[in-house]
């Protein structure tokens, strides 16, 4: 990707994010995670030179490969994919800034056990299946608060930082917005328990997500096209 294209993509995205953010409040800050799963390390480097700092991968092996290739850049790496238990140790060794996809109490307990063994901690978001879709991972909205508190109580090596969800798979913007509002309402109840990030919104729906209260978006094609 040429530097010129990277700058243009990033500028366009920031313009849209700013407009959506200001419609919520001038104090509402939104963090952009560039989802680089279909991109080369060189594309990430180009976007870095354009000003983007946080990037997300959805496979542990890809995160390892790209973070090693770009080791000299002070990048912030996020893991956004489904985490398989047999990959937990590999992920811990990569020291991601934030894991967005803690999708069950069972996974949290397994992750915590392996973190303890390595004397490490990890910042994570609890994934919510806000649209009750079988194809999506995550805890159900009605169980989310209880599970969040259970992880806080029983998994001391996991530092819970908030919630992540994927918008409803629908062409109907109202249905998508409803799924975002569901997550945001849970997030609001968890702020007193240290929740800081409400990670919602991808390239197709981030403006809707921000208007629903998201403060962290995960965009790939908007940046890497």
MOQUIGI-V620258 format. One record per backbone hydrogen bond with DSSP energy under -0.5 kcal/mol. NH is the residue of the N-H (numbers start at 1). CO is the residue of the C=O. Records with the same first field share a line. If there is no record, write none. Layout:
NH->CO  CO
This chain:
6->2
7->3
8->4
9->5
10->6
11->7
12->8
13->9
14->10
15->11
16->12
17->13
18->14
19->15
20->16
21->17
22->18
23->19
24->20  21
25->21
28->25
29->27
31->215
33->31  217
34->32  54
35->33  219
36->34  56
39->36
44->40
45->41
46->42
47->43
48->44
49->45
50->46
51->47  48
52->47
55->76
56->34
57->78
63->59
64->60
65->61
66->62
67->63
68->64
69->65
70->66
71->68
73->70
75->73
76->53
77->75
78->55
79->98
80->57  78
81->57
83->101
84->82
87->84
88->85
91->87
92->88
93->89
94->90  91
95->91  92
96->91
97->77
98->77
99->123
100->79  98
101->79
102->125
103->101
108->104
109->105
110->106
111->107
112->108
113->109
114->110
115->111
116->112
117->113
118->114
119->116
120->115
122->157
124->159
125->99
126->162
127->102  125
128->164
129->139
130->128
132->129
136->133
139->127
141->129
143->140
144->140  141
145->141
147->143
148->144
149->145
150->146
151->147
152->148
153->149
154->150
155->151
158->155
159->122  157
160->158
161->124
163->197
164->126
165->199
166->128
170->168
173->171
175->172
176->172
177->173
178->174
179->175
180->176
181->177
182->178
183->179
184->180
185->181
186->182
187->183
188->184
189->185
190->186  187
191->187
193->190
194->191
195->190
196->161
197->161
199->163  197
200->198  216
201->165
205->202
206->202
209->205
210->206
211->207
212->208
213->210
214->209
215->198
216->198
217->31
218->201
219->33  217
223->220
224->220
225->221
